[in-house]
Amino acid sequence: MAPFDFSRWTVEASDRPKFRDLALTAEQVEAILATKHGISELLFQEFEHATKRGAVPHAFMKALIVFEEYGRDTSYGAIAAALEVNSDTAKEYLREARAAVRASLGIEILSAGDSVRLAMANDVRERAERVVNVFNNHVEPALKKLEACAKSLAASNAPMALSPRAMAILEASKVEEGV
């Protein structure tokens, strides 16, 4: 007798429902963050199929609950102790939780070494400054070189030999400048 084929009932990991952006307003996010377990409660409410197995929260949700219990500013060691797992396992659980929170709420959970915390205003300012620095140091000079090449080609009456992506970037820069 041949073994029974369960493929019809098997769900691949890639087929599991994904977290989606909830498109919350700043006021809604503020209200969620004002509640001790607001993030966890919202994920359970909106994505029950992806956050629980039966009546039990998935391991990454347990890690998120502990993270919120500790004021959203703690260590992997503390989360690991509360979950009775090792620190590497706690990091893996929180990595999954971080992805779910980022995808559904657009909120960042940051980690450095053993420390893990919710992104604060100063974190956002620092990241914005880094993006501006990258633009000023790398993107803007490259854009000027691209514009110079395009002007040179136009002056020589040679056909534009730029890639479609380069042309799109060049056109977008002209729109931003108001040209």
C-alpha positions in Angstrom: 0.0 0.0 0.0 1.4 3.5 -1.0 1.8 6.2 1.7 -1.0 8.7 1.8 -0.3 12.0 0.0 -0.9 15.0 2.4 0.3 17.6 -0.1 -3.2 18.9 -0.4 -3.3 19.9 3.2 0.3 21.1 3.5 1.0 24.8 3.7 4.4 25.9 2.7 6.1 28.6 4.8 6.0 31.0 1.8 2.3 30.5 1.5 1.6 31.8 5.0 -0.2 35.1 5.2 2.1 38.1 5.4 1.8 41.1 7.6 0.5 44.1 5.7 0.7 47.9 6.3 -2.2 49.0 8.4 -1.7 52.6 7.2 -2.4 54.1 10.7 -2.4 57.8 11.4 0.2 59.4 13.7 -2.6 59.7 16.3 -3.5 56.0 16.1 0.2 55.0 16.5 0.5 57.3 19.4 -2.5 55.7 21.1 -1.1 52.3 20.5 2.2 53.3 22.0 0.5 54.8 25.0 -0.8 51.3 25.9 1.6 49.0 27.6 1.0 46.1 25.2 -0.5 48.1 22.4 1.6 46.8 19.6 1.1 43.1 20.6 -2.7 43.6 21.1 -3.0 45.3 17.7 -1.1 42.5 15.9 -3.3 39.9 17.6 -6.4 41.7 16.6 -5.4 42.4 13.0 -3.4 39.3 12.2 -4.7 36.5 14.4 -3.9 33.9 11.8 -0.2 34.9 11.8 0.3 35.6 15.5 -1.2 32.5 17.1 -1.3 28.8 16.7 -4.6 27.9 18.1 -5.0 29.8 21.3 -1.2 30.1 21.9 0.9 33.0 20.7 3.7 32.2 18.3 7.2 32.4 19.9 8.0 35.8 18.2 4.8 37.2 19.7 5.8 36.0 23.1 9.1 37.8 22.6 7.2 41.0 21.6 4.9 40.8 24.6 8.0 40.5 26.9 9.7 43.4 25.1 6.6 45.6 25.7 6.3 44.4 29.3 9.8 45.6 29.9 8.9 49.1 28.6 10.1 48.6 25.0 13.7 49.2 26.1 15.5 46.1 27.4 18.1 43.4 26.5 18.0 40.2 24.7 19.3 38.5 27.9 16.2 39.7 29.8 13.9 38.5 27.0 15.7 35.2 26.9 15.4 34.7 30.6 11.7 35.5 30.6 11.1 33.1 27.7 13.5 30.5 29.2 15.5 30.3 26.0 19.0 31.2 25.1 20.0 34.7 23.9 20.4 33.7 20.2 16.9 32.2 20.2 15.5 35.4 21.7 17.3 37.4 19.0 15.7 35.2 16.3 12.2 35.6 17.8 12.6 39.4 18.1 13.9 39.6 14.5 10.6 38.0 13.4 8.7 40.4 15.7 10.7 43.4 14.3 9.8 42.4 10.7 6.1 42.1 11.6 6.0 45.5 13.5 7.9 47.3 10.7 5.6 45.8 8.0 2.3 46.5 9.7 3.0 49.7 11.7 6.1 51.2 10.2 7.7 51.3 13.6 11.4 50.3 14.0 12.7 48.2 16.9 16.5 48.9 17.1 19.2 46.7 18.6 22.8 47.3 19.4 24.8 44.5 21.1 22.5 43.0 23.8 20.3 46.1 23.9 16.9 46.3 22.1 14.5 49.3 22.1 11.9 51.1 20.2 13.2 53.8 17.9 13.0 57.3 19.4 12.9 60.7 17.9 16.7 61.1 18.2 17.2 57.8 16.3 15.1 59.1 13.5 17.0 62.4 13.4 20.3 60.6 13.3 19.1 58.3 10.4 17.8 61.3 8.5 21.1 63.1 8.9 22.9 60.0 7.6 20.6 59.9 4.5 21.2 63.6 3.8 24.9 63.1 4.2 24.9 60.2 1.7 22.9 62.3 -0.7 25.3 65.3 -0.3 28.4 63.2 -0.5 27.5 60.6 -3.2 24.2 61.1 -4.9 24.3 64.8 -5.7 27.9 64.7 -7.2 26.9 61.7 -9.3 23.8 63.5 -10.5 25.8 66.5 -11.5 28.2 64.2 -13.5 25.2 62.6 -15.2 23.8 66.0 -16.1 27.2 67.1 -17.5 27.3 63.9 -19.6 23.8 64.5 -20.9 24.6 68.1 -21.8 27.8 67.0 -23.6 25.9 64.5 -25.6 23.2 67.0 -26.5 25.8 69.6 -27.6 27.5 67.1 -29.9 24.2 66.2 -31.5 25.0 62.5 -30.7 22.1 60.3 -29.9 21.4 59.9 -26.2 23.2 56.7 -25.2 22.1 56.6 -21.6 20.3 53.7 -20.1 16.5 54.0 -19.5 17.2 54.1 -15.7 19.7 56.9 -16.1 17.3 58.9 -18.3 14.6 58.5 -15.7 16.9 59.7 -12.9 17.9 62.6 -15.0 14.3 63.6 -15.8 13.3 63.2 -12.2 16.2 65.6 -11.1 14.9 68.2 -13.6 11.4 68.0 -12.2 12.7 68.5 -8.6 14.7 71.5 -9.7 11.7 73.0 -11.6 13.5 72.9 -14.9 
